[in-house]
Amino acid sequence: MQCSLVAKRFFITSLIFLGFLTGQTQAQTAWPKQPIRIIVTFTPGGAPDILARVLAEQWQKNLSVPVIVENRPGVGGNIGADLVAKSEPDGYTLLIGTVGIHAINGALYDKLPFDPVKDFTPISFLASTPNVLIVSKQLGITNLNELIELAKAKPNQLTFGSSGVGTSLHMSGELFKEMTGVQIRHIPYKGRAQSLPDLVSGRISMLFDNLSSSLPLIKAGEVQALGVTSLKRSSAAPEIPTLAEQGLPGFEAISWFSLMAPAHLPVDIQMRLNQLTRKTLNNPEVKARLLAGGLDPAPGSPQELSKLIATESNKWGRVVVKSGAKLD
């Protein structure tokens, strides 16, 4: 009688455990079952937007739900990042992370409505692109030395635009000021779409922009490119020299982009998204298209992304301190 009771209890416990496993399996395979949003923290047309739309286009071929790109620009990326940080960690709201959001803003802003590291789950590194220093044709300048001479002759009269305070484009300008000793005024915009027309018209003097975004204007001859901010020339535009080789040794300011989700995303969804991202960016056609546009795709593990964020936070934190830039 006792053995029968034990066997009965074991049978019931086994059923419960099997039910738990079945539930876990169903939970792991249920995603996705509703539209996925990818939040871009800048206006359409820039590198983060390009990457988001590539992911959305490719994912929709593999998933049974729509993938929507939503632009939420403003405050150096903080508006869109805050939206994602406060979203449910269910895999349906994602963020195109940037060096500005995850490695600069923590040092730049006294008060952030989110933690750039703790409030996000890393999915994968996406791609990087050098920034490029471009100037208005109306300046009549064709090389870096001419720009530096002009800026020193006219302190605080030249201006440089960026896609927002605290972005890598802003910090590229601050690094430029620090390494050359020039005094130029920063003019922040909500995004590159607003700054480029002002550069072309001569309302601002210069701009650090993602090479991938500004290549069409450079090739069309509407702006003058003076140098890229990587240590090596870009294969997308090898004719443009680096700033480092023109008298600013060690000058490096790379814009990089990642895929992030809210903190506490279930691991199975995190890894599914990582696999989807790797598959997309390793697709030969996609990779060739991005490389031709100045973006270097390099998907990796969540752990590799976390290490990069830590390294970049230390680097740009020092630049922020030296520049004296600080925001509430």
PLY file of the C-alpha trace (Angstrom):
ply
format ascii 1.0
element vertex 328
property float x
property float y
property float z
element edge 327
property int vertex1
property int vertex2
end_header
0.00 0.00 0.00
2.86 2.37 0.91
4.73 1.57 -2.35
1.58 2.21 -4.34
1.17 5.65 -2.69
4.80 6.56 -3.40
4.44 5.46 -7.03
1.27 7.49 -7.38
2.96 10.59 -5.96
5.94 10.07 -8.29
3.60 9.76 -11.26
1.77 12.99 -10.36
5.07 14.84 -9.77
6.35 13.64 -13.15
3.23 14.89 -14.89
3.61 18.29 -13.25
7.27 18.48 -14.28
6.50 17.44 -17.84
3.76 20.05 -17.93
6.27 22.66 -16.74
8.74 21.65 -19.46
6.00 21.76 -22.08
5.01 25.22 -20.88
8.63 26.36 -21.04
9.00 24.99 -24.59
5.81 26.72 -25.68
7.02 29.97 -24.09
10.31 29.70 -25.95
8.68 29.06 -29.32
5.79 31.52 -28.95
7.89 34.57 -29.90
7.14 36.43 -32.07
3.36 36.61 -32.22
2.82 40.37 -32.63
4.52 43.24 -34.52
8.11 44.12 -33.56
9.17 47.77 -33.25
12.73 48.90 -33.84
13.25 52.36 -32.34
15.71 54.68 -34.10
16.71 57.67 -32.00
17.47 59.93 -34.96
15.65 61.20 -38.03
15.36 59.03 -41.18
18.27 58.69 -43.57
21.21 58.29 -41.19
23.23 55.17 -40.44
21.03 54.00 -37.50
17.94 54.30 -39.70
19.61 52.44 -42.58
20.55 49.56 -40.29
17.09 49.37 -38.72
15.42 49.18 -42.13
17.83 46.49 -43.31
16.99 44.39 -40.25
13.25 44.98 -40.68
13.35 44.08 -44.36
15.26 40.85 -43.81
13.45 39.75 -40.67
10.08 40.00 -42.34
11.24 37.32 -44.75
11.85 34.95 -41.81
9.16 35.94 -39.32
5.39 35.83 -39.53
4.86 39.31 -38.02
5.45 42.87 -39.27
8.69 44.60 -38.24
8.21 48.36 -37.93
10.90 51.04 -37.84
9.93 53.98 -35.65
11.98 57.21 -35.52
12.02 58.94 -32.12
14.68 61.68 -32.39
15.76 64.21 -29.77
18.06 64.95 -26.82
21.06 63.05 -28.18
19.08 59.84 -28.52
17.73 59.91 -24.97
14.04 60.20 -25.91
13.97 57.00 -27.92
16.31 55.17 -25.55
14.11 56.04 -22.57
11.06 54.71 -24.41
12.78 51.36 -24.93
14.23 51.23 -21.41
10.72 51.55 -19.96
9.12 49.05 -22.37
8.20 45.48 -21.51
11.16 43.08 -21.94
9.26 40.83 -24.31
11.22 41.20 -27.54
8.68 43.46 -29.25
10.40 46.81 -28.62
14.04 47.08 -29.64
16.58 49.89 -29.93
19.31 50.75 -32.39
21.92 51.59 -29.77
24.66 54.12 -30.46
28.00 55.11 -29.00
26.30 58.32 -27.87
23.52 56.63 -25.92
25.55 53.86 -24.31
29.07 55.31 -23.98
28.81 59.12 -23.92
25.53 60.29 -22.42
26.18 58.72 -19.03
29.11 61.12 -18.53
27.52 64.07 -20.34
24.16 64.29 -18.56
23.89 64.91 -14.83
20.47 63.29 -14.80
19.37 60.58 -17.22
15.91 58.99 -17.00
17.55 55.61 -17.61
20.82 53.80 -16.98
22.71 53.35 -20.31
23.93 49.91 -19.24
21.70 48.44 -16.54
18.40 49.25 -18.25
19.23 47.38 -21.47
19.84 43.84 -22.65
22.63 43.66 -25.26
21.72 41.70 -28.38
24.51 42.24 -30.90
26.95 44.74 -32.33
25.64 45.80 -35.75
28.14 47.94 -37.65
30.57 50.81 -37.44
31.41 53.72 -39.68
34.05 56.40 -39.49
32.83 59.93 -39.18
33.95 62.39 -41.81
34.74 66.08 -41.48
32.88 67.97 -44.20
32.83 71.72 -44.75
30.66 74.15 -46.67
31.89 74.83 -50.19
31.39 78.49 -49.43
34.42 78.43 -47.12
36.65 77.81 -50.11
38.70 75.28 -48.14
40.11 72.06 -49.60
42.29 70.61 -46.82
42.58 70.32 -43.05
45.43 72.79 -42.57
43.46 75.54 -44.31
40.53 74.92 -41.98
42.69 75.06 -38.85
44.35 78.29 -40.02
40.97 79.89 -40.72
39.52 78.78 -37.38
42.52 80.20 -35.50
42.24 83.48 -37.40
38.53 83.74 -36.57
38.00 82.31 -33.06
34.38 81.38 -32.32
33.24 82.60 -35.73
33.17 79.18 -37.38
30.46 76.73 -36.39
30.13 72.97 -36.46
26.84 71.13 -36.50
25.93 67.72 -35.11
22.93 65.45 -34.86
22.56 66.34 -31.18
24.43 67.11 -27.98
26.38 64.11 -26.75
26.33 62.20 -30.02
29.55 60.82 -31.45
29.35 63.58 -34.06
29.34 66.22 -31.31
32.17 64.50 -29.46
34.17 64.26 -32.70
34.00 68.05 -32.84
35.04 68.37 -29.21
37.98 66.04 -29.79
38.91 68.12 -32.84
38.85 71.31 -30.76
40.97 69.70 -28.05
43.63 68.37 -30.45
43.91 71.52 -32.61
43.32 74.25 -30.04
40.73 75.98 -32.23
37.61 77.68 -30.91
34.50 76.80 -32.92
30.87 76.96 -31.82
28.71 73.86 -31.61
25.25 73.98 -33.22
23.19 70.91 -32.25
20.32 69.65 -34.42
17.69 66.96 -33.88
19.27 64.94 -36.66
21.52 65.05 -39.68
18.54 65.67 -41.98
18.24 69.17 -40.51
21.96 69.97 -40.38
23.01 69.06 -43.92
20.90 71.67 -45.76
22.38 74.33 -43.47
25.87 73.10 -44.28
25.22 73.12 -48.03
23.79 76.65 -47.82
26.67 77.89 -45.67
24.63 78.64 -42.54
27.06 76.43 -40.61
30.75 76.08 -41.46
31.45 72.41 -40.88
30.00 69.15 -39.75
31.15 65.77 -38.53
28.84 63.22 -40.09
28.76 59.45 -40.48
30.61 58.67 -43.71
27.83 56.34 -44.78
25.30 59.17 -44.55
27.29 61.91 -46.26
28.86 59.96 -49.12
26.11 60.89 -51.63
26.61 64.63 -50.96
30.40 64.27 -51.13
30.24 62.40 -54.42
27.78 64.95 -55.81
30.22 67.74 -54.98
27.77 69.58 -52.72
30.15 69.57 -49.73
33.90 69.30 -49.32
35.27 66.30 -47.42
38.49 67.03 -45.49
39.16 63.78 -43.66
37.76 60.66 -42.05
38.02 60.08 -38.31
39.28 56.48 -38.42
42.95 55.57 -38.15
42.80 53.93 -41.59
41.15 55.17 -44.76
37.72 53.76 -45.50
37.37 51.24 -48.32
34.13 53.02 -49.23
36.00 56.26 -49.95
39.76 55.55 -50.05
40.43 58.92 -51.69
39.54 60.76 -48.46
42.59 60.96 -46.17
42.36 60.40 -42.43
42.68 63.29 -40.00
45.45 61.31 -38.31
47.65 61.33 -41.42
47.11 65.07 -41.87
48.75 66.13 -38.63
46.41 64.83 -35.91
48.04 61.51 -34.96
45.81 59.23 -32.92
42.60 61.03 -33.88
39.91 58.36 -33.89
36.16 58.77 -33.50
34.15 55.84 -34.80
30.38 55.77 -34.79
29.08 52.33 -33.93
25.61 50.87 -33.68
24.12 47.96 -31.79
20.84 46.18 -31.20
19.50 46.50 -27.66
16.36 45.47 -25.78
14.96 46.44 -22.38
16.65 44.90 -19.34
15.56 41.44 -18.19
14.77 40.14 -21.69
14.41 36.35 -21.51
17.61 34.64 -22.63
15.89 32.52 -25.27
14.50 35.64 -27.00
17.86 37.39 -26.65
19.59 34.52 -28.43
16.89 34.25 -31.09
17.34 37.94 -31.88
21.11 37.51 -31.90
20.81 34.66 -34.41
18.47 36.67 -36.62
20.86 39.62 -36.56
23.89 37.50 -37.39
22.04 35.82 -40.25
21.00 39.20 -41.68
24.35 40.97 -41.47
26.33 37.96 -42.68
24.17 37.70 -45.78
26.61 38.43 -48.65
24.21 40.76 -50.48
23.37 42.72 -47.33
27.02 42.93 -46.31
28.08 44.18 -49.75
25.34 46.82 -49.74
26.34 48.12 -46.31
30.07 48.16 -47.10
29.42 50.10 -50.31
27.60 52.68 -48.21
30.44 53.09 -45.71
29.08 50.80 -42.99
31.19 47.87 -41.79
28.88 45.13 -40.42
30.33 42.94 -37.67
27.64 41.10 -35.66
28.83 39.35 -32.53
27.79 37.97 -29.16
26.01 39.92 -26.40
29.11 39.48 -24.23
31.36 41.10 -26.84
28.98 44.03 -27.08
29.01 44.50 -23.30
32.83 44.64 -23.29
32.84 47.22 -26.09
30.39 49.44 -24.24
32.58 49.35 -21.12
35.72 50.25 -23.10
34.05 53.05 -25.07
32.44 54.49 -21.94
35.88 54.95 -20.39
37.29 56.57 -23.53
34.48 59.03 -24.20
33.97 59.77 -20.52
37.49 61.25 -20.52
36.70 63.36 -23.62
33.54 64.69 -22.00
35.45 65.69 -18.85
38.21 67.40 -20.84
35.71 69.26 -23.02
33.85 70.56 -19.98
30.55 69.66 -21.65
27.78 68.98 -19.16
23.99 68.85 -19.45
21.15 68.58 -16.97
0 1
1 2
2 3
3 4
4 5
5 6
6 7
7 8
8 9
9 10
10 11
11 12
12 13
13 14
14 15
15 16
16 17
17 18
18 19
19 20
20 21
21 22
22 23
23 24
24 25
25 26
26 27
27 28
28 29
29 30
30 31
31 32
32 33
33 34
34 35
35 36
36 37
37 38
38 39
39 40
40 41
41 42
42 43
43 44
44 45
45 46
46 47
47 48
48 49
49 50
50 51
51 52
52 53
53 54
54 55
55 56
56 57
57 58
58 59
59 60
60 61
61 62
62 63
63 64
64 65
65 66
66 67
67 68
68 69
69 70
70 71
71 72
72 73
73 74
74 75
75 76
76 77
77 78
78 79
79 80
80 81
81 82
82 83
83 84
84 85
85 86
86 87
87 88
88 89
89 90
90 91
91 92
92 93
93 94
94 95
95 96
96 97
97 98
98 99
99 100
100 101
101 102
102 103
103 104
104 105
105 106
106 107
107 108
108 109
109 110
110 111
111 112
112 113
113 114
114 115
115 116
116 117
117 118
118 119
119 120
120 121
121 122
122 123
123 124
124 125
125 126
126 127
127 128
128 129
129 130
130 131
131 132
132 133
133 134
134 135
135 136
136 137
137 138
138 139
139 140
140 141
141 142
142 143
143 144
144 145
145 146
146 147
147 148
148 149
149 150
150 151
151 152
152 153
153 154
154 155
155 156
156 157
157 158
158 159
159 160
160 161
161 162
162 163
163 164
164 165
165 166
166 167
167 168
168 169
169 170
170 171
171 172
172 173
173 174
174 175
175 176
176 177
177 178
178 179
179 180
180 181
181 182
182 183
183 184
184 185
185 186
186 187
187 188
188 189
189 190
190 191
191 192
192 193
193 194
194 195
195 196
196 197
197 198
198 199
199 200
200 201
201 202
202 203
203 204
204 205
205 206
206 207
207 208
208 209
209 210
210 211
211 212
212 213
213 214
214 215
215 216
216 217
217 218
218 219
219 220
220 221
221 222
222 223
223 224
224 225
225 226
226 227
227 228
228 229
229 230
230 231
231 232
232 233
233 234
234 235
235 236
236 237
237 238
238 239
239 240
240 241
241 242
242 243
243 244
244 245
245 246
246 247
247 248
248 249
249 250
250 251
251 252
252 253
253 254
254 255
255 256
256 257
257 258
258 259
259 260
260 261
261 262
262 263
263 264
264 265
265 266
266 267
267 268
268 269
269 270
270 271
271 272
272 273
273 274
274 275
275 276
276 277
277 278
278 279
279 280
280 281
281 282
282 283
283 284
284 285
285 286
286 287
287 288
288 289
289 290
290 291
291 292
292 293
293 294
294 295
295 296
296 297
297 298
298 299
299 300
300 301
301 302
302 303
303 304
304 305
305 306
306 307
307 308
308 309
309 310
310 311
311 312
312 313
313 314
314 315
315 316
316 317
317 318
318 319
319 320
320 321
321 322
322 323
323 324
324 325
325 326
326 327
